[in-house]
Amino acid sequence: MRLAVLTGGGDVPGLNPCIQSIATSAWQRGWDVVGLRRGWEGVLEIDPSDPWANENSVMMLDKDRVRGIDRQGGTILHSSRCDPRVTDEGDQTQKVLDTLDALEVDVLITMGGDGTLRFSAYLSSLGRNVISIPKTMDNDVYGTDYCIGFSTAVTRSVQAINSLRTTAASHERIAVIELFGRRSGETALLSGFLSQADRTVIAEVPADMDVLLPLLLGDKQANPESYAICLVSEGAKLSGATDFADEINKSNTSRTGLNIGTQLAREIEARSDERTIVQELAYLMRAGEPDAMDRMVGFAFGALAVQLIEQDRMANMVCLTDGNYGVVPIGTLLEDSKGVNVSGLYDANQYRPNLIQVEGMPMFLY
């Protein structure tokens, strides 16, 4: 039996523990494990007629290669954002299939967010043996309560937010701190709750400055150190503003418009006498080694994936539901989208997390 492992989309802490867990579990069963580097883009760079010639795209995940990687952030397999169905050369799905055949891959294990896992589900629909593992610090893959990388992103964010309080206080300003979160505000919501930020603007609820600004001014006035903290998801927008959907799906360097943090800060300064500090946490949220939660989930997801293969239970995605590890069909994420339960977890009038109902909820509340 030969397994192939691939990581796609943005990197997150916890991927390397998962890779190590897959490799270790496979060796225990006498199986080989191949690492496909740079996601789907790397797969497309492999020549099916001589697949092993491209050392930059293929590596054997032996004991020496994965020893100690659980302590590292990112992914040793590197990553890319690529859908083989949509390239400059057209649909290259067949090349992916030919490459997997040439490498004699029996089962493919993919780790990714929405984009990577959608193509994984597509390969599964074509009859390929695929197991998928959800990872994204936005925690927005439908079908699982938890994705690898979410806990570390929240941990990093809370640490940074609390550190920025000293500067906001020293200069007596309103600090606008922007967090990743394109379509879902879960990371900002939980980070805002745990850091006790004054206000949190999530992607699901537009920011009405006629409501938000008086709240922030009141927060600053009530604070003995005369500052306020406002978090905002990168996918949020101001009420009445042009839809930012096309811009937010571009890379940071390709966007032509101002990021929401800067927009919000400019509105604060234009409508009041207050000065602001703007800070994008961005890639710092997923930099560095995984925290205990992501290391634990990474190990568990990897082991579960191999167990499913041993049981011949292909075409599945590993998941966490109500705090329990489980499995759902690989195409589950195609059925719906996942975001903040605004009515249950957020006060849209106060721009604050609002845990109305806690009993019976999973640990991360989603």
Secondary structure, 3 states (H helix, E strand, C coil): CEEEEEECCCCCCCHHHHHHHHHHHHHHCCCEEEEECCHHHHHHCCCCCCHHHCCCCEEECCHHHHCCHHHCCCCCCCCCCCCCCCCCCCCCHHHHHHHHHHCCCCEEEEEECHHHHHHHHHHHHCCCCEEEEEECCCCCCCCCCCCECHHHHHHHHHHHHHHHHHHHHHHCCEEEEEECCCCCCHHHHHHHHHHCCCEEECCCCCECHHHHHHHHHHHHHHCCCCCEEEEEECCCCECCCCCCHHHHCCCHHHCCCCCHHHHHHHHHHHHCCCCEEEEECHHHHHCCCCCHHHHHHHHHHHHHHHHHHHCCCCCEEEEEECCEEEEEECCHHHCCCCCCCHHHHEECCCCEECCCCCCCCCCCCC
